[in-house]
Amino acid sequence: MDFTPTEAQLDLARLTGEVCEKLVTADRLRELDGGTAKFDEPLWKSLAETGVLAAALPEEIGGSGFGTLEQTAILRELGKAVAAVPYLWSIVLGAGALARFGSAPQRELAAAAAAGTSILTAAVAEEHNWDPARPSTTAAESGGNWQVTGVKTTVPVADRAARILVPASVSGRPAVFLVDPAHESVTVTAQQVTDRSAESLVEFAGSPAELLGTVADGAQILAWLLDRAWLGLAAQQLGTLERSLELVAGYAREREQFGRAVGSFQAVAQRLSDGYISVQGLRLTTTQAAWQLSEDLDATGAIHTAKFWAAEAGHQVAHTLVHVHGGVGIDRDHIAHNYFTAAKHNEFALGGATNHLLPLARFVPESA
């Protein structure tokens, strides 16, 4: 594989970083934390105006034709800024899936998302169901119309989405549907999550739905969504942990105790070293997974490896960040708080080790 970043990756990362540096300040993060809906509308608008949202989408829906590597670079920068925008859910998953598998009217929804005039999201999590590839939400067809019934949890920006991509089971087979959350049969209830992200519990009671692609292709479409969801979360986590490590290393160099910088104490230095190794592991596995996906290779194993590293490193680095900062690490007005909660949110969204390793069982030879 080739680890060399493409020119587009570097340019989009630089542009995204510059936009975030200008708009995502510590004061702005505190303001968003104190609000009722954690969505940074000025930042979202700026990302649309500068072309970041559309850049890594197909040209037929108004994009620039870049792909997975470039999306990963953008997500990493958004993670560094702990930006409260749904790029992963609206652009990578929503617009990306509609552009690839959707009908002409569905691709128009993707084009609106690419322009930033509409928001899409995906509902991939269900409570008490560890395997999103086998949704317990169901869909049934009657008179040529589809209806979806079930409950999805922690659905990002469901309160402002024009459509939700909803995986559901059709006679035991997975398929993906589009549902309008504004319909009277859909109930959207805000949930309080670790970092106060705008996420909701969404209940579907025979809700009208549009089929994305075909039922026969449903498993393929759902696998496409899940691969990019896990890779996207890992990429965001990479950016968040890189910046967390910078913050804690800088603090350890400056903060003195007993006449010495705290970073010079062996216990602190060891924790920082362990964090560095974990972030390097996450960077390697995320880059490998993104490259394999961009080359249309079977990347599922690599993605679950990156997913595992993102959850494990997230726990380790987040707690190192707080512990080394001491009392200010738990001060909600200090920037460390935002990175701790963002890393923990991603860790919980990615799941525990069992959830990562079980899907890899099919990659192990029977003789192993």
N, C-alpha and C positions, 0 to 999 in steps of 0.2 A: 504494500500500500504506500501511498505518497502522502507524507505529512505536511508538505509545503502548502501554505494557504494560497488560494487563488487571489488574483488581483481584486476580484469582486468582493471576496470575503473581507479583505483588508479595508477596502473602500467603505463597504457597508458597516463594518464594525466601527470604523473611525467616525462615520457620519452619525450613527446611532449613539455612540459615546458622546459626541459633541452636543447633540440635542438633549440627551439626558443630563449632561453636566450643567447645561444652561437652565434647565427647568426643574430637575429633581434635587432640590436642596434639603438640608436637614429640617428647615422650617416647613417646607412643603410636605415632607413625610409626616411630621407631627400633625399638621393640619388634616391630612388624609386619615391618619389614625383616629382623630377625634370626630370624624364625620360619620354619617350613617351609611354611606356607600363608598367603598374605597376604590374609586375609579378616577384616574388622572386625565380628565378630559382635555386640558390644554396640551398635555404631552401627546395624547392620542392624535389630536388634530395636527400637531407639528410633525409627527411621524408620517401622517398621511400626506401633508403638504410637501415634505422633503422627498417623498417617494419611497420611504423605507417600507411601508406596509405592502406596496405592490411589487417591490423589486424582485422578490424570489417566487413570484407566481407566474403562470403561463401568460404569454403575450396575448392570447385570445380573450383574456378577461382583463386586459389592461396592465399586465405585469411586464417585467423586463426579461423574463425567461430564465432567471437563475433558479437554483434548487436547494437541496437539503444542506449542503455545506454553507451556503450563504445564510439560510434561515438559522442554522446553528450559531453562526457568528453573531447574528442580530440578537438571538435569545441570550447568548452569553453576556453581551453588553447590557441588555435589559436586566439580567440577573445581578450584574455588578452594581447597578443603580437601584436595585429592589424596586423597579418601576411598576406602578399599579396600572398596567395596561394588559389587555387579553390578546397579545400578539399570537401566542401559541394556539389559543382556542379559536379565535376568530379568523386568523389568517392561515396558519400552518394546517390546522385541522379542518375548520369550516370551509374557507374559500378553496383550500387545496383539494379537499375531497369532492366538492361540487364541481370544480373545474375538471377533475379527472373522471369522475363517474356520473356526473349529473346530466340532466336533460338541458335543452336550451334555456327554458325559464329558470331552472336551478342555477345555471351558469351566470345568469343575470344577477342573481343574489350574490354570487361569488364576486362579480365585478363591483357591485356596490360595497361589499366588504373591503375589497382591495383599495377602493377610493376613500374608505373611511367614513362613508355616509351611512353605513349600516353595520351592525355587529352580529356575528354568528357565534355559536358555542357548541360544545359537545358534552353529552351526559354519559360518561363512561363508568361511573362508580355507582354501586348499589350496596346498601348496608347488608351485612351478613353474607355477602357473596364475594369471595376472594378472587374469583376468576371472571374478569369482565368479558372474556371471549364466549362465555355461556350466560347471557343475560337472562334474568328471571322475569323481567318486563316482557309482556307479550303483545303481539299484534295479530289482528284478524281482519280478513277482507269480507266485505258485504256489499253486494251490488256494485262492485268495481271500486269501492272506496275502502281505504284502510283506516283502522282505529287502533290506538295504542293504549294499553292499560298497565300501570305499574308505578313504581317510585324510584327516582334517582336522587342520589345525595351529592352534596358539595359540587353543584353544577356552577361553573364560573359565569359571572355576569348574566345569569338567567333573567334577572330583573330588567335588563335593557336589551336583550337579544331579539332580533327579528325572527330568527329561527333557531331551534335546538336540534342538533343531530342526535337521534335517539336509537341506540342499538336495542333490538327487541327480538324475541324468539317467535318464529312462525312455525308452528307444529314441530318444535324441537330444533329448528334450523335458525341460525342467527341472520338477521338482516338489519339494515340501517334505514331510519326514516327521518323525515323533516317534520317538525311540529312547531306550530306558532304558539309561543307561551302566552300570548294575549287572549287566546280562546278561552271561553268560559269554563270549559272542561279541564283546564290546566290550573293547578294551584301552585303558586311559587311562594315559598316561605323562606325568608332570610335566615341564614345560619351564622353563628359566631364561630369563626375558625381561628387558629393560632395567631396568624398575622393580620387578622381582621380583613382579609381579602373578601371581595364581593362574591360570595358563594351562597347557593340556595338549595333547599330541599324542593324537588319538583315532583308533583303527583299528577299522573295522567289517568283520567277516568273516561275511557272510551274516546280519547281525543283524536280528532281528524288528523291524518298524517299522509305525507307523500313518500312513496318508496324511492330510495336512492339506488339507482341501478336496478338490479333484479334480485329476487330472493336467492336464485342459484348462485349469484356472485356475492351474497351477503357476507359469508365467512371471509372472503378475500378483502372486501371493503372494510370490515371491522378490524381485520388484522392490519390493514394499511393504517387505519386510524390509531390503533393501540401502539404500533411500532413508533409512530411519529409523536404520540403523546408522551411515551416514556423517554424517548430520546430528547424531546423538547424540554421536559422537566429536568433531565440530567444536565442539559446544556445551561439552563437557567441556574441550576444549583452550582454548576462549575463557576459561573460568573460571581454568584453570591459568595461562595467560599473563597475564591481568589481575593476578592475585596475584603472579606472578613480576616483573612490571613494577613493582608497588608495592614489593616487597622490594628490587630493585636500585636504584630511585630513592631510597628511604630510606637505603640504604647509601651511595650516592654523595653524599648531602647530609651525612652524618655522618663518613665516613672522610676523614681529612686526609692529604695528602702534600705535602711541601715547604711546609708552612704554609697550604695551601689545600684546600678540599673537592675530592675527585677529580671530582665532578660539574661543577666549574667549568672543567675542562680541555676544550678543543674536541673532541678525539677521543672522549672519554667522552660528552659532551653530544650529539654527532652519533649515536652508537650508540643512546643512549636515545631520541632523537627518531625514529630509524628504527624502533625497536621500538614506539613509541607509534603511529606511522602504520600499522604492520602489524597491531597489535591492533585499531585502529579499523576497518581493512579487514575483518578477521575478524568483528568485531561486526556490521558492516553486512551482510555477505553471509550470516552465520548467521541474523540477524533476518529478512532477506528470504526465505531459504529456508524458515524455520519458518512464516512468515506464509503463503506460497504453499501449503505443505503443509496448513496448518490450514484454508485456504479451498478445499481439494480441487482446486487448480489443478495443472497439470503443473509440478512443482517440480524435476524431475531435473536440468535445466541449472543452476538456482540452487544445488542441493545440491552438485553437483560443483565449482561455483565456490567455495563455502564450504569444501569439502574441500581444494581446492588451497591456499586462503589459510591454512587451519589447519595444513597440513604445512609450508608455507613460513615462516609466522610462528613456528611451533614451533621450527624450526631456528634462526632468527635470534634470537629472544628468549631461548631456552634458553642459547645460547652467550654472549650478552651478559650474562646473569645470572651465569654462571660467571666470565667474563673480568673483569668489573668488580669482582666480589668478591675476585678474586685467589686467594691460597692457600686461604682458607676456603671458596671456591666448590667445591673438590674434596674437602673434608672430609666424610666420610660422616655425621658427627655434626651437621653444620650443616643447617639447614632448606633452604638453597639446593639441596642435593644432591637432596632429594625432588622439588622442582619441576623441576629439570633432567631427572631420569630420567623423570618423568611426561610432560613435554613431548616428550622424545625417543621414548618409547613410543608416544605418540599419533601423532607424525610418521611413525614406521615403520609403524604400523597403517594410516594413511591412504594411504601410498604416495607414489611420486614423481610429478613433473609429468605424465609420459606417461600414467600410469594415470588421472589426472584429466581430461586433455584429450581422449583418444581417445573416451570415451563421448559427448562433445559433438559429434562429427563429424556426427551425424545432425541436429543443430540448425542446421547451416550450410547455407544455400541452395546449390544446385549451381552457381549463377552466381558465387558468392563466390570 
